[in-house]
């Protein structure tokens, strides 16, 4: 019975890694839709969020079922609690990717991101994808050292966000209020994806060590 229980727990963790891969792809495609004004790709990301929501619901149910039917202790209990929290975070990240795609759809056939900020958003997307991928690897491999790098990546994301504000608030901004609002919203979406990834990394460190990392570089949500 305990062998089956541990197999079920491992299966939930593996599915969480699969879900993180799906989020990574959603962020990649949403950014392509945004920067290339690709309506078809935007629609694919938006419709694909339903599948991500279904993965969220299924994983959450499986985790709660194990919690209710078994008697997890110590590391197993930490893993289950962390999984439940991380499933919620991944669900929000999927929603944020869909929000990016919706802005791309709203502004089609125009580009929502003005050319001077295209490189900035491209880098934001790259970082977000890297962080999501890191979370998946850290979870699968229990790699504490790689988990620590998430806070450093989040700091770069925050710097990119600050750069955006300097551009849209500068005297030479010529793209109007609507574009400035789009940029502010989009930047916030990528920043929140990164925050969720860091929060997941924080919980994985807790699973591995039993202690939560503290400090302003480790947001809990």
MDTraj code that builds the backbone (N, CA, C; nanometers):
import mdtraj as md
import numpy as np

residues = "UNK UNK UNK UNK UNK UNK UNK UNK UNK UNK UNK UNK UNK UNK UNK UNK UNK UNK UNK UNK UNK UNK UNK UNK UNK UNK UNK UNK UNK UNK UNK UNK UNK UNK UNK UNK UNK UNK UNK UNK UNK UNK UNK UNK UNK UNK UNK UNK UNK UNK UNK UNK UNK UNK UNK UNK UNK UNK UNK UNK UNK UNK UNK UNK UNK UNK UNK UNK UNK UNK UNK UNK UNK UNK UNK UNK UNK UNK UNK UNK UNK UNK UNK UNK UNK UNK UNK UNK UNK UNK UNK UNK UNK UNK UNK UNK UNK UNK UNK UNK UNK UNK UNK UNK UNK UNK UNK UNK UNK UNK UNK UNK UNK UNK UNK UNK UNK UNK UNK UNK UNK UNK UNK UNK UNK UNK UNK UNK UNK UNK UNK UNK UNK UNK UNK UNK UNK UNK UNK UNK UNK UNK UNK UNK UNK UNK UNK UNK UNK UNK UNK UNK UNK UNK UNK UNK UNK UNK UNK UNK UNK UNK UNK UNK UNK UNK UNK UNK UNK UNK UNK UNK UNK UNK UNK UNK UNK UNK UNK UNK UNK UNK UNK UNK UNK UNK UNK UNK UNK UNK UNK UNK UNK UNK UNK UNK UNK UNK UNK UNK UNK UNK UNK UNK UNK UNK UNK UNK UNK UNK UNK UNK UNK UNK UNK UNK UNK UNK UNK UNK UNK".split()
xyz = np.array([
    [0.0823, -0.1204, 0.0000],
    [0.0000, 0.0000, 0.0000],
    [0.0864, 0.1263, 0.0000],
    [0.1928, 0.1266, 0.0840],
    [0.2794, 0.2441, 0.0895],
    [0.3535, 0.2635, -0.0415],
    [0.3844, 0.1505, -0.1090],
    [0.4520, 0.1613, -0.2378],
    [0.3611, 0.2282, -0.3402],
    [0.2332, 0.1924, -0.3389],
    [0.1367, 0.2547, -0.4284],
    [0.1219, 0.4032, -0.3953],
    [0.1190, 0.4323, -0.2664],
    [0.1075, 0.5715, -0.2212],
    [0.2241, 0.6553, -0.2718],
    [0.3466, 0.6032, -0.2556],
    [0.4634, 0.6782, -0.3017],
    [0.4627, 0.6932, -0.4533],
    [0.4138, 0.5909, -0.5220],
    [0.4021, 0.5986, -0.6684],
    [0.3021, 0.7070, -0.7080],
    [0.1910, 0.7154, -0.6367],
    [0.0910, 0.8193, -0.6637],
    [0.1490, 0.9582, -0.6403],
    [0.2253, 0.9719, -0.5333],
    [0.2863, 1.1008, -0.5007],
    [0.3874, 1.1408, -0.6083],
    [0.4673, 1.0448, -0.6510],
    [0.5642, 1.0717, -0.7566],
    [0.4930, 1.1086, -0.8869],
    [0.3797, 1.0424, -0.9130],
    [0.3035, 1.0723, -1.0336],
    [0.2502, 1.2143, -1.0339],
    [0.2054, 1.2622, -0.9190],
    [0.1576, 1.4000, -0.9083],
    [0.2713, 1.4985, -0.9364],
    [0.3881, 1.4721, -0.8809],
    [0.5034, 1.5594, -0.9041],
    [0.5397, 1.5600, -1.0525],
    [0.5401, 1.4430, -1.1156],
    [0.5730, 1.4350, -1.2579],
    [0.4719, 1.5111, -1.3438],
    [0.3454, 1.5026, -1.3073],
    [0.2432, 1.5752, -1.3830],
    [0.2565, 1.7258, -1.3635],
    [0.3033, 1.7646, -1.2465],
    [0.3281, 1.9063, -1.2230],
    [0.4395, 1.9569, -1.3147],
    [0.5403, 1.8749, -1.3371],
    [0.6478, 1.9102, -1.4304],
    [0.5923, 1.9231, -1.5719],
    [0.5042, 1.8306, -1.6107],
    [0.4410, 1.8370, -1.7432],
    [0.3591, 1.9650, -1.7571],
    [0.2881, 2.0014, -1.6516],
    [0.2090, 2.1243, -1.6535],
    [0.2997, 2.2463, -1.6695],
    [0.4133, 2.2459, -1.6019],
    [0.5063, 2.3582, -1.6150],
    [0.5581, 2.3685, -1.7583],
    [0.5789, 2.2553, -1.8249],
    [0.6199, 2.2570, -1.9660],
    [0.5124, 2.3224, -2.0527],
    [0.3860, 2.2938, -2.0240],
    [0.2762, 2.3526, -2.0996],
    [0.2698, 2.5037, -2.0797],
    [0.2962, 2.5496, -1.9582],
    [0.2976, 2.6933, -1.9300],
    [0.4117, 2.7600, -2.0050],
    [0.5252, 2.6949, -2.0072],
    [0.6415, 2.7488, -2.0779],
    [0.6088, 2.7701, -2.2253],
    [0.5435, 2.6744, -2.2869],
    [0.5043, 2.6855, -2.4272],
    [0.4015, 2.7963, -2.4465],
    [0.3083, 2.8087, -2.3517],
    [0.2056, 2.9132, -2.3618],
    [0.2685, 3.0521, -2.3578],
    [0.3662, 3.0719, -2.2698],
    [0.4346, 3.2011, -2.2619],
    [0.5106, 3.2289, -2.3906],
    [0.5783, 3.1296, -2.4416],
    [0.6526, 3.1458, -2.5671],
    [0.5597, 3.1859, -2.6816],
    [0.4496, 3.1139, -2.6962],
    [0.3584, 3.1399, -2.8076],
    [0.2849, 3.2726, -2.7903],
    [0.2488, 3.3061, -2.6667],
    [0.1812, 3.4333, -2.6419],
    [0.2723, 3.5498, -2.6797],
    [0.4012, 3.5370, -2.6495],
    [0.4957, 3.6437, -2.6833],
    [0.5145, 3.6542, -2.8332],
    [0.5215, 3.5430, -2.9008],
    [0.5312, 3.5471, -3.0474],
    [0.4078, 3.6135, -3.1069],
    [0.2920, 3.5792, -3.0557],
    [0.1688, 3.6417, -3.1040],
    [0.1716, 3.7917, -3.0804],
    [0.2261, 3.8309, -2.9661],
    [0.2322, 3.9717, -2.9296],
    [0.3279, 4.0498, -3.0192],
    [0.4479, 3.9982, -3.0352],
    [0.5514, 4.0717, -3.1077],
    [0.5377, 4.0611, -3.2592],
    [0.4697, 3.9568, -3.3062],
    [0.4534, 3.9376, -3.4504],
    [0.3119, 3.9686, -3.4986],
    [0.2247, 4.0125, -3.4066],
    [0.0834, 4.0382, -3.4390],
    [0.0229, 3.9179, -3.5105],
    [0.0378, 3.8011, -3.4482],
    [-0.0089, 3.6748, -3.5059],
    [-0.1411, 3.6360, -3.4394],
    [-0.2509, 3.6646, -3.5086],
    [-0.3831, 3.6407, -3.4510],
    [-0.4095, 3.4925, -3.4282],
    [-0.3712, 3.4080, -3.5219],
    [-0.3962, 3.2645, -3.5096],
    [-0.3242, 3.2064, -3.3874],
    [-0.2025, 3.2493, -3.3668],
    [-0.1271, 3.2000, -3.2518],
    [-0.1876, 3.2518, -3.1209],
    [-0.2323, 3.3757, -3.1209],
    [-0.2974, 3.4306, -3.0016],
    [-0.4219, 3.3498, -2.9659],
    [-0.5016, 3.3174, -3.0669],
    [-0.6231, 3.2389, -3.0428],
    [-0.5889, 3.1007, -2.9883],
    [-0.4791, 3.0431, -3.0354],
    [-0.4389, 2.9108, -2.9889],
    [-0.4014, 2.9141, -2.8407],
    [-0.3304, 3.0188, -2.8007],
    [-0.2931, 3.0307, -2.6594],
    [-0.4171, 3.0492, -2.5725],
    [-0.5081, 3.1335, -2.6187],
    [-0.6293, 3.1615, -2.5409],
    [-0.7144, 3.0359, -2.5250],
    [-0.7349, 2.9636, -2.6336],
    [-0.8152, 2.8408, -2.6249],
    [-0.7419, 2.7327, -2.5465],
    [-0.6087, 2.7320, -2.5536],
    [-0.5301, 2.6326, -2.4809],
    [-0.5331, 2.6510, -2.3309],
    [-0.5742, 2.7687, -2.2852],
    [-0.5809, 2.7913, -2.1409],
    [-0.6854, 2.7013, -2.0757],
    [-0.7872, 2.6608, -2.1528],
    [-0.8876, 2.5681, -2.1004],
    [-0.8236, 2.4346, -2.0638],
    [-0.7315, 2.3883, -2.1474],
    [-0.6623, 2.2620, -2.1195],
    [-0.5736, 2.2754, -1.9958],
    [-0.5082, 2.3899, -1.9814],
    [-0.4246, 2.4124, -1.8638],
    [-0.5108, 2.4162, -1.7376],
    [-0.6280, 2.4790, -1.7468],
    [-0.7197, 2.4815, -1.6325],
    [-0.7632, 2.3401, -1.5939],
    [-0.7854, 2.2563, -1.6944],
    [-0.8254, 2.1181, -1.6671],
    [-0.7118, 2.0421, -1.5988],
    [-0.5889, 2.0654, -1.6412],
    [-0.4733, 2.0035, -1.5765],
    [-0.4652, 2.0484, -1.4306],
    [-0.4896, 2.1776, -1.4091],
    [-0.4889, 2.2311, -1.2725],
    [-0.5901, 2.1590, -1.1845],
    [-0.7133, 2.1482, -1.2349],
    [-0.8205, 2.0862, -1.1550],
    [-0.7904, 1.9395, -1.1256],
    [-0.7401, 1.8682, -1.2252],
    [-0.7108, 1.7262, -1.2080],
    [-0.5976, 1.7049, -1.1072],
    [-0.4924, 1.7858, -1.1190],
    [-0.3786, 1.7710, -1.0281],
    [-0.4160, 1.8078, -0.8850],
    [-0.4917, 1.9145, -0.8706],
    [-0.5337, 1.9553, -0.7372],
    [-0.6174, 1.8467, -0.6704],
    [-0.7086, 1.7876, -0.7484],
    [-0.7925, 1.6806, -0.6948],
    [-0.7092, 1.5607, -0.6537],
    [-0.6123, 1.5218, -0.7361],
    [-0.5269, 1.4077, -0.7032],
    [-0.4476, 1.4331, -0.5757],
    [-0.3959, 1.5554, -0.5622],
    [-0.3175, 1.5876, -0.4431],
    [-0.4041, 1.5833, -0.3177],
    [-0.5247, 1.6392, -0.3251],
    [-0.6137, 1.6376, -0.2091],
    [-0.6596, 1.4951, -0.1765],
    [-0.6762, 1.4125, -0.2790],
    [-0.7161, 1.2735, -0.2561],
    [-0.6081, 1.1976, -0.1799],
    [-0.4823, 1.2174, -0.2202],
    [-0.3718, 1.1524, -0.1486],
    [-0.3666, 1.2017, -0.0057],
    [-0.3854, 1.3323, 0.0130],
    [-0.3809, 1.3902, 0.1465],
    [-0.4908, 1.3332, 0.2356],
    [-0.6085, 1.3110, 0.1766],
    [-0.7228, 1.2639, 0.2544],
    [-0.7157, 1.1145, 0.2851],
    [-0.6634, 1.0356, 0.1919],
    [-0.6681, 0.8901, 0.2063],
    [-0.5448, 0.8300, 0.2719],
    [-0.4333, 0.9029, 0.2695],
    [-0.3095, 0.8518, 0.3257],
    [-0.2751, 0.9304, 0.4516],
    [-0.1606, 0.9030, 0.5046],
    [-0.1164, 0.9739, 0.6244],
    [0.0257, 1.0253, 0.6024],
    [0.0402, 1.1230, 0.5150],
    [0.1755, 1.1712, 0.4843],
    [0.2388, 1.2398, 0.6041],
    [0.3691, 1.2189, 0.6199],
    [0.4426, 1.2801, 0.7299],
    [0.5715, 1.3401, 0.6764],
    [0.6275, 1.4329, 0.7518],
    [0.7580, 1.4915, 0.7246],
    [0.7714, 1.5351, 0.5790],
    [0.8716, 1.4793, 0.5073],
    [0.8994, 1.5217, 0.3708],
    [0.7836, 1.4985, 0.2756],
    [0.7100, 1.3896, 0.2955],
    [0.5961, 1.3613, 0.2072],
    [0.4868, 1.4657, 0.2252],
    [0.4619, 1.5042, 0.3492],
    [0.3602, 1.6065, 0.3756],
    [0.4037, 1.7408, 0.3179],
    [0.5317, 1.7742, 0.3348],
    [0.5829, 1.8989, 0.2769],
    [0.5658, 1.8987, 0.1261],
    [0.5950, 1.7853, 0.0629],
    [0.5810, 1.7750, -0.0818],
    [0.4378, 1.7970, -0.1255],
    [0.3434, 1.7325, -0.0576],
    [0.2025, 1.7457, -0.0950],
    [0.1524, 1.8890, -0.0792],
    [0.1855, 1.9505, 0.0324],
    [0.1422, 2.0888, 0.0555],
    [0.2026, 2.1808, -0.0500],
    [0.3305, 2.1611, -0.0796],
    [0.3967, 2.2432, -0.1812],
    [0.3355, 2.2211, -0.3185],
    [0.3031, 2.0964, -0.3516],
    [0.2413, 2.0655, -0.4804],
    [0.1079, 2.1389, -0.4953],
    [0.0266, 2.1365, -0.3911],
    [-0.1032, 2.2042, -0.3965],
    [-0.0852, 2.3540, -0.4206],
    [0.0133, 2.4133, -0.3539],
    [0.0398, 2.5557, -0.3726],
    [0.0941, 2.5836, -0.5131],
    [0.1811, 2.4951, -0.5626],
    [0.2425, 2.5170, -0.6927],
    [0.1437, 2.4961, -0.8070],
    [0.0502, 2.4040, -0.7896],
    [-0.0543, 2.3863, -0.8907],
    [-0.1320, 2.5168, -0.9089],
    [-0.1646, 2.5807, -0.7967],
    [-0.2365, 2.7084, -0.8030],
    [-0.1529, 2.8144, -0.8737],
    [-0.0231, 2.8191, -0.8432],
    [0.0652, 2.9180, -0.9056],
    [0.0752, 2.8953, -1.0559],
    [0.0889, 2.7698, -1.0971],
    [0.0966, 2.7398, -1.2397],
    [-0.0333, 2.7775, -1.3113],
    [-0.1463, 2.7557, -1.2457],
    [-0.2729, 2.7949, -1.3050],
    [-0.2785, 2.9446, -1.3298],
    [-0.2288, 3.0231, -1.2347],
    [-0.2270, 3.1687, -1.2516],
    [-0.1312, 3.2090, -1.3634],
    [-0.0189, 3.1394, -1.3734],
    [0.0770, 3.1699, -1.4803],
    [0.0159, 3.1428, -1.6179],
    [-0.0614, 3.0352, -1.6281],
    [-0.1311, 3.0076, -1.7530],
    [-0.2298, 3.1169, -1.7872],
    [-0.3012, 3.1669, -1.6861],
    [-0.3951, 3.2770, -1.7076],
    [-0.3221, 3.4021, -1.7562],
    [-0.2051, 3.4280, -1.6998],
    [-0.1279, 3.5459, -1.7388],
    [-0.0802, 3.5356, -1.8838],
    [-0.0393, 3.4161, -1.9257],
    [-0.0010, 3.3961, -2.0657],
    [-0.1200, 3.4232, -2.1572],
    [-0.2380, 3.3782, -2.1153],
    [-0.3595, 3.4038, -2.1937],
    [-0.3906, 3.5531, -2.1992],
    [-0.3652, 3.6266, -2.0899],
    [-0.3871, 3.7716, -2.0890],
    [-0.2975, 3.8402, -2.1925],
    [-0.1726, 3.7949, -2.2023],
    [-0.0810, 3.8501, -2.3032],
    [-0.1383, 3.8272, -2.4428],
    [-0.1844, 3.7052, -2.4672],
    [-0.2406, 3.6716, -2.5981],
    [-0.3664, 3.7537, -2.6270],
    [-0.4451, 3.7826, -2.5256],
    [-0.5674, 3.8607, -2.5462],
    [-0.5368, 4.0039, -2.5866],
    [-0.4292, 4.0607, -2.5330],
    [-0.3899, 4.1954, -2.5760],
    [-0.3397, 4.1919, -2.7196],
    [-0.2658, 4.0863, -2.7547],
    [-0.2225, 4.0712, -2.8945],
    [-0.3436, 4.0637, -2.9865],
    [-0.4465, 3.9903, -2.9461],
    [-0.5690, 3.9784, -3.0258],
    [-0.6443, 4.1106, -3.0327],
    [-0.6488, 4.1819, -2.9217],
    [-0.7214, 4.3084, -2.9158],
    [-0.6621, 4.4116, -3.0112],
    [-0.5306, 4.4154, -3.0230],
    [-0.4649, 4.5178, -3.1054],
    [-0.4410, 4.4732, -3.2498],
    [-0.4668, 4.3481, -3.2797],
    [-0.4481, 4.2988, -3.4164],
    [-0.5327, 4.3826, -3.5133],
    [-0.4803, 4.4181, -3.6329],
    [-0.3523, 4.3766, -3.6936],
    [-0.2318, 4.4623, -3.6535],
    [-0.2522, 4.5559, -3.5616],
    [-0.1399, 4.6359, -3.5135],
    [-0.0592, 4.5569, -3.4103],
    [0.0612, 4.6038, -3.3862],
    [0.1444, 4.5456, -3.2812],
    [0.1172, 4.6188, -3.1505],
    [0.0877, 4.5438, -3.0452],
    [0.0597, 4.6064, -2.9157],
    [0.1854, 4.6663, -2.8538],
    [0.3009, 4.6107, -2.8847],
    [0.4269, 4.6589, -2.8289],
    [0.4995, 4.7436, -2.9331],
    [0.5216, 4.8728, -2.9059],
    [0.5971, 4.9572, -2.9990],
    [0.7381, 4.9030, -3.0202],
    [0.7924, 4.9273, -3.1360],
    [0.9221, 4.8728, -3.1741],
    [1.0336, 4.9014, -3.0732],
    [1.0413, 5.0223, -3.0137],
    [1.1510, 5.0476, -2.9188],
    [1.1519, 4.9546, -2.7974],
    [1.0386, 4.8898, -2.7681],
    [1.0310, 4.8013, -2.6521],
    [1.0228, 4.6537, -2.6901],
    [1.0304, 4.6236, -2.8179],
    [1.0185, 4.4840, -2.8618],
    [1.1291, 4.3975, -2.8023],
    [1.2514, 4.4481, -2.8025],
    [1.3637, 4.3702, -2.7485],
    [1.3477, 4.3491, -2.5984],
    [1.2974, 4.4505, -2.5298],
    [1.2747, 4.4408, -2.3861],
    [1.1758, 4.3282, -2.3549],
    [1.0655, 4.3238, -2.4295],
    [0.9659, 4.2198, -2.4044],
    [1.0155, 4.0823, -2.4474],
    [1.0961, 4.0794, -2.5513],
    [1.1540, 3.9523, -2.5938],
    [1.2417, 3.8943, -2.4824],
    [1.3190, 3.9807, -2.4178],
    [1.4038, 3.9365, -2.3075],
    [1.3197, 3.8952, -2.1873],
    [1.2134, 3.9714, -2.1597],
    [1.1229, 3.9346, -2.0509],
    [1.0663, 3.7943, -2.0730],
    [1.0226, 3.7687, -2.1950],
    [0.9653, 3.6384, -2.2269],
    [1.0695, 3.5278, -2.2113],
    [1.1907, 3.5530, -2.2584],
    [1.2976, 3.4545, -2.2452],
    [1.3226, 3.4212, -2.0991],
    [1.3297, 3.5245, -2.0157],
    [1.3518, 3.5024, -1.8733],
    [1.2376, 3.4234, -1.8109],
    [1.1146, 3.4623, -1.8447],
    [0.9984, 3.3928, -1.7893],
    [1.0014, 3.2450, -1.8259],
    [1.0324, 3.2152, -1.9521],
    [1.0381, 3.0761, -1.9963],
    [1.1500, 3.0008, -1.9248],
    [1.2656, 3.0659, -1.9104],
    [1.3768, 3.0037, -1.8405],
    [1.3406, 2.9722, -1.6957],
    [1.2726, 3.0656, -1.6317],
    [1.2369, 3.0459, -1.4915],
    [1.1364, 2.9327, -1.4754],
    [1.0395, 2.9258, -1.5657],
    [0.9420, 2.8164, -1.5607],
    [1.0116, 2.6833, -1.5843],
    [1.1018, 2.6814, -1.6824],
    [1.1778, 2.5590, -1.7082],
    [1.2640, 2.5193, -1.5898],
    [1.3248, 2.6183, -1.5254],
    [1.4069, 2.5904, -1.4069],
    [1.3232, 2.5288, -1.2959],
    [1.2028, 2.5841, -1.2766],
    [1.1145, 2.5301, -1.1731],
    [1.0846, 2.3832, -1.1998],
    [1.0544, 2.3500, -1.3255],
    [1.0269, 2.2112, -1.3599],
    [1.1447, 2.1199, -1.3319],
    [1.2649, 2.1645, -1.3698],
    [1.3849, 2.0828, -1.3474],
    [1.4164, 2.0699, -1.1992],
    [1.4039, 2.1826, -1.1283],
    [1.4325, 2.1798, -0.9853],
    [1.3379, 2.0838, -0.9145],
    [1.2121, 2.0873, -0.9525],
    [1.1134, 1.9991, -0.8899],
    [1.1430, 1.8529, -0.9205],
    [1.1787, 1.8230, -1.0447],
    [1.2038, 1.6851, -1.0847],
    [1.3334, 1.6307, -1.0247],
    [1.4356, 1.7180, -1.0137],
    [1.5689, 1.6726, -0.9737],
    [1.6048, 1.7083, -0.8296],
    [1.5174, 1.7855, -0.7615],
    [1.5465, 1.8334, -0.6252],
    [1.6810, 1.9066, -0.6229],
    [1.7002, 1.9939, -0.7215],
    [1.8277, 2.0642, -0.7375],
    [1.8231, 2.1964, -0.6618],
    [1.8799, 2.1982, -0.5435],
    [1.8744, 2.3156, -0.4573],
    [1.9530, 2.4320, -0.5167],
    [2.0665, 2.4035, -0.5761],
    [2.1511, 2.5097, -0.6310],
    [2.0793, 2.5842, -0.7436],
    [2.0121, 2.5102, -0.8303],
    [1.9411, 2.5750, -0.9401],
    [1.8206, 2.6543, -0.8898],
    [1.7593, 2.6081, -0.7825],
    [1.6474, 2.6822, -0.7243],
    [1.6922, 2.8210, -0.6801],
    [1.8151, 2.8295, -0.6300],
    [1.8648, 2.9575, -0.5818],
    [1.8793, 3.0596, -0.6945],
    [1.8980, 3.0151, -0.8188],
    [1.9176, 3.1083, -0.9302],
    [1.7890, 3.1817, -0.9670],
    [1.6742, 3.1306, -0.9241],
    [1.5477, 3.1939, -0.9611],
    [1.5385, 3.3367, -0.9085],
    [1.5887, 3.3618, -0.7881],
    [1.5839, 3.4961, -0.7315],
    [1.6673, 3.5931, -0.8150],
    [1.7817, 3.5474, -0.8669],
    [1.8659, 3.6321, -0.9504],
    [1.7954, 3.6656, -1.0815],
    [1.7293, 3.5673, -1.1411],
    [1.6563, 3.5919, -1.2645],
    [1.5403, 3.6888, -1.2420],
    [1.4769, 3.6783, -1.1256],
    [1.3668, 3.7681, -1.0938],
    [1.4154, 3.9120, -1.0812],
    [1.5355, 3.9299, -1.0314],
    [1.5917, 4.0649, -1.0195],
    [1.6110, 4.1272, -1.1580],
    [1.6578, 4.0482, -1.2547],
    [1.6700, 4.0998, -1.3913],
    [1.5341, 4.1358, -1.4491],
    [1.4326, 4.0533, -1.4200],
    [1.2974, 4.0831, -1.4665],
    [1.2494, 4.2171, -1.4105],
    [1.2751, 4.2408, -1.2841],
    [1.2356, 4.3679, -1.2231],
    [1.3075, 4.4853, -1.2894],
    [1.4329, 4.4672, -1.3251],
    [1.5082, 4.5730, -1.3921],
    [1.4505, 4.6028, -1.5306],
    [1.4100, 4.4991, -1.6016],
    [1.3472, 4.5184, -1.7328],
    [1.2162, 4.5949, -1.7190],
    [1.1430, 4.5645, -1.6145],
    [1.0174, 4.6355, -1.5870],
    [1.0436, 4.7831, -1.5597],
    [1.1472, 4.8126, -1.4842],
    [1.1837, 4.9518, -1.4570],
    [1.2237, 5.0231, -1.5853],
    [1.2946, 4.9522, -1.6736],
    [1.3333, 5.0109, -1.8024],
    [1.2103, 5.0488, -1.8844],
    [1.1079, 4.9672, -1.8790],
    [0.9842, 4.9978, -1.9518],
    [0.9227, 5.1286, -1.9041],
    [0.9173, 5.1456, -1.7743],
    [0.8593, 5.2691, -1.7206],
    [0.9412, 5.3912, -1.7610],
    [1.0732, 5.3773, -1.7638],
    [1.1555, 5.4900, -1.8057],
    [1.1251, 5.5291, -1.9503],
    [1.0980, 5.4285, -2.0339],
    [1.0683, 5.4566, -2.1752],
    [0.9320, 5.5222, -2.1909],
    [0.8277, 5.4637, -2.1302],
    [0.6924, 5.5162, -2.1536],
    [0.6691, 5.6495, -2.0823],
    [0.7503, 5.6801, -1.9813],
    [0.7373, 5.8080, -1.9118],
    [0.8356, 5.9127, -1.9626],
    [0.9170, 5.8754, -2.0610],
    [1.0156, 5.9673, -2.1157],
    [0.9527, 6.0728, -2.2058],
    [1.0224, 6.1826, -2.2227],
    [0.9721, 6.2928, -2.3039],
    [0.9595, 6.2565, -2.4517],
    [1.0344, 6.1558, -2.4961],
    [1.0323, 6.1199, -2.6381],
    [0.9339, 6.0067, -2.6698],
    [0.8463, 5.9685, -2.5723],
    [0.7444, 5.8667, -2.6004],
    [0.6426, 5.9234, -2.6983],
    [0.6241, 5.8582, -2.8115],
    [0.5406, 5.9128, -2.9186],
    [0.4266, 5.8210, -2.9598],
    [0.3971, 5.7207, -2.8755],
    [0.3002, 5.6188, -2.9163],
    [0.1646, 5.6319, -2.8467],
    [0.1480, 5.7348, -2.7651],
    [0.0183, 5.7632, -2.7069],
    [-0.0103, 5.6890, -2.5770],
    [-0.1237, 5.7276, -2.5176],
    [-0.1630, 5.6735, -2.3881],
    [-0.2025, 5.5260, -2.3985],
    [-0.2752, 5.4893, -2.5047],
    [-0.3224, 5.3515, -2.5188],
    [-0.2061, 5.2533, -2.5215],
    [-0.1033, 5.2851, -2.5988],
    [0.0130, 5.1978, -2.6065],
    [0.0867, 5.1932, -2.4726],
    [0.0922, 5.3058, -2.4028],
    [0.1583, 5.3089, -2.2719],
    [0.0854, 5.2193, -2.1725],
    [-0.0486, 5.2219, -2.1773],
    [-0.1276, 5.1357, -2.0885],
    [-0.1039, 4.9887, -2.1215],
    [-0.1026, 4.9564, -2.2517],
    [-0.0748, 4.8180, -2.2931],
    [0.0602, 4.7707, -2.2409],
    [0.1616, 4.8542, -2.2574],
    [0.2964, 4.8180, -2.2126],
    [0.2994, 4.7971, -2.0616],
    [0.2327, 4.8866, -1.9876],
    [0.2310, 4.8732, -1.8417],
    [0.1634, 4.7437, -1.7988],
    [0.0512, 4.7097, -1.8626],
    [-0.0191, 4.5856, -1.8289],
    [0.0642, 4.4632, -1.8659],
    [0.1181, 4.4646, -1.9862],
    [0.1958, 4.3499, -2.0331],
    [0.3187, 4.3270, -1.9453],
    [0.3865, 4.4353, -1.9112],
    [0.5024, 4.4222, -1.8247],
    [0.4657, 4.3610, -1.6905],
    [0.3503, 4.4010, -1.6402],
    [0.3025, 4.3456, -1.5132],
    [0.2744, 4.1960, -1.5247],
    [0.2188, 4.1536, -1.6386],
    [0.1901, 4.0109, -1.6566],
    [0.3179, 3.9279, -1.6510],
    [0.4221, 3.9715, -1.7237],
    [0.5484, 3.8971, -1.7229],
    [0.6132, 3.9013, -1.5841],
    [0.6047, 4.0158, -1.5190],
    [0.6612, 4.0280, -1.3844],
    [0.5931, 3.9316, -1.2878],
    [0.4621, 3.9185, -1.2985],
    [0.3891, 3.8279, -1.2102],
    [0.4220, 3.6814, -1.2393],
    [0.4419, 3.6472, -1.3665],
    [0.4848, 3.5112, -1.3999],
    [0.6157, 3.4799, -1.3283],
    [0.7082, 3.5751, -1.3340],
    [0.8371, 3.5559, -1.2674],
    [0.8196, 3.5439, -1.1165],
    [0.7324, 3.6267, -1.0591],
    [0.7084, 3.6198, -0.9149],
    [0.6545, 3.4829, -0.8739],
    [0.5630, 3.4304, -0.9541],
    [0.5086, 3.2977, -0.9234],
    [0.6172, 3.1903, -0.9329],
    [0.7061, 3.2037, -1.0321],
    [0.8145, 3.1067, -1.0463],
    [0.9063, 3.1102, -0.9240],
    [0.9364, 3.2305, -0.8756],
    [1.0213, 3.2433, -0.7571],
    [0.9512, 3.1840, -0.6346],
    [0.8211, 3.2116, -0.6225],
    [0.7465, 3.1549, -0.5098],
    [0.7469, 3.0029, -0.5151],
    [0.7385, 2.9461, -0.6354],
    [0.7460, 2.8009, -0.6496],
    [0.8842, 2.7496, -0.6087],
    [0.9880, 2.8228, -0.6526],
    [1.1228, 2.7846, -0.6132],
    [1.1408, 2.7863, -0.4629],
    [1.0802, 2.8840, -0.3980],
    [1.0840, 2.8954, -0.2523],
    [1.0215, 2.7719, -0.1871],
    [0.9104, 2.7271, -0.2441],
    [0.8435, 2.6098, -0.1868],
    [0.9214, 2.4817, -0.2126],
    [0.9883, 2.4754, -0.3278],
    [1.0695, 2.3576, -0.3565],
    [1.1875, 2.3500, -0.2594],
    [1.2480, 2.4644, -0.2296],
    [1.3553, 2.4670, -0.1306],
    [1.3037, 2.4174, 0.0036],
    [1.1799, 2.4541, 0.0351],
    [1.1179, 2.4074, 0.1596],
    [1.1016, 2.2554, 0.1581],
    [1.0603, 2.2019, 0.0430],
    [1.0454, 2.0569, 0.0312],
    [1.1791, 1.9872, 0.0544],
    [1.2854, 2.0437, -0.0030],
    [1.4171, 1.9805, 0.0040],
    [1.4780, 1.9929, 0.1429],
    [1.4674, 2.1115, 0.2021],
    [1.5406, 2.1395, 0.3256],
    [1.4540, 2.1432, 0.4512],
    [1.3243, 2.1670, 0.4344],
    [1.2373, 2.1846, 0.5498],
    [1.2340, 2.3262, 0.6009],
    [1.3098, 2.4172, 0.5363],
    [1.3141, 2.5588, 0.5753],
    [1.2781, 2.6471, 0.4554],
    [1.2032, 2.7542, 0.4824],
    [1.1684, 2.8495, 0.3774],
    [1.2745, 2.9582, 0.3689],
    [1.3261, 2.9863, 0.2476],
    [1.4204, 3.0975, 0.2345],
    [1.3480, 3.2293, 0.2597],
    [1.4137, 3.3201, 0.3269],
    [1.3528, 3.4476, 0.3625],
    [1.4223, 3.5618, 0.2907],
    [1.3589, 3.6789, 0.2927],
    [1.4188, 3.7971, 0.2327],
    [1.3337, 3.8500, 0.1190],
    [1.3620, 3.9740, 0.0799],
    [1.2812, 4.0403, -0.0227],
    [1.2947, 3.9763, -0.1593],
    [1.4005, 3.8972, -0.1809],
    [1.4183, 3.8285, -0.3097],
    [1.3368, 3.7010, -0.3209],
    [1.2663, 3.6661, -0.2130],
    [1.1884, 3.5424, -0.2148],
    [1.0434, 3.5707, -0.1794],
    [0.9645, 3.6280, -0.2727],
    [0.8239, 3.6530, -0.2449],
    [0.7482, 3.5216, -0.2284],
    [0.6482, 3.5233, -0.1412],
    [0.5713, 3.4011, -0.1153],
    [0.4563, 3.3825, -0.2128],
    [0.4180, 3.4893, -0.2861],
    [0.3097, 3.4789, -0.3835],
    [0.3463, 3.5512, -0.5104],
])
top = md.Topology()
chain = top.add_chain()
for i, resn in enumerate(residues, 1):
    res = top.add_residue(resn, chain, resSeq=i)
    for name in ("N", "CA", "C"):
        top.add_atom(name, md.element.get_by_symbol(name[0]), res)
traj = md.Trajectory(xyz[None], top)
